[in-house]
């Protein structure tokens, strides 16, 4: 079910990127849109991991206290998101430049406006994943796996309906509508299950919401900052490279989205049970290793195919309208330079998610921080002259994290 929801999201995501390419190519407007969406989607991914893997165990009925009530987590998350929304609007320009320092002046002006508009999606995105964590804890997967599909669909509709009059703003308006629509659907679907909860009524504070999944929050933030460092580095290579990185990254995310997320989230309820004292840790670790090698093997095959046919693949998918041969060459270059890094990310991300579910949080957090630090140092040391090296820092960083986590799981399995 998770895989089906994410497959729909990927198909609609491709259509969204095709429309962006057709209408904007990889020029200044496309750079602005990619840069404006980057902090919003970074927030999205961080909260998806932190809330789902941080709070699904708290919602579990197998806990001695019966699990937390959704309302106790939802309100402080909304408060935190409201603060983030205000800051995103007020500090739009420095945030934008942090994610894409190489933008030209025209792209900066447009990007600031788009980021301010897109900030209206932060609250519903965050609240959605509170409901998702609760639904996953109850083994209700389908509705909770649809946010990306919903947002991609409404972004497409918004772009097609509003582009002639509103330009790139149409993408942002459609994005916001999708975020709020998915929140409404999640709430309506979860409400009957929430009425059956018998857990704690106490409302958490914002501090407790942040500290409860603290290590998970650190890991997911570091992982996304790793991508942000590479995106920012790519933007320094000139006009169109911010957008080209986004097109390439979206393609490379397909194996991860279709394998890592559904496998890890489908295993989540079982691993939560393992960590609650049921004596199945050895089985959980065995399942973790098997699922990891399955995800890695299939992802590696997917990345290899993408590298081998990168030029015709990009041309077939995107080379229409404003997306010309120069855009195809830029995106193909991103595929070649960043695919090895994505394989390391698949391993690190997958193992981290499953270790979180078993309450093994410290090592994944440390490994992810080391990975982003390595990437940042390498990007600062290498001048922006060889685009083929855009992914070098991320490759080395994720490789260090992946090796660390593989060895850690081996130690846990040996000691179980």
Secondary structure, DSSP 8 states (H G I E B T S, - for coil): -HHHHHHHHHHHHHHHHHHHHHHHTTSHHHHHHHHHHHHHHHHHHHHHHHHHHHHHHHH-TTSTT--B-HHHHHHHHHHHHHHHHHHHHHTHHHHHHHH-TT--HHHHHHHHHHHHHHGGGHHHHHHHHHHHHHHHHTT--TGGG-HHHHHHHHHHHHHHHHHHHHTTHHHHHHHHHHHHHHHHHHHHHHHHHHHT--SB-----HHHHHHHTHHHHHHHHHHHHHHHHHHHHHHTT-TTHHHHHHHHHHHHHHHIIIIIIHHHHHHHHHHHHIIIIIS-HHHHHHHHHHHHHHHHHHHHHHHHHHHHTHHHHHHHHH-STT--HHHHHHHHHHHHHHHHHHHHHHHHHHHHHHHHHTT--HHHHHHHHHHHHHHHHHHHHS-TT-GGGTTHHHHHHHHHHHHHHHHHHHHHHHH-
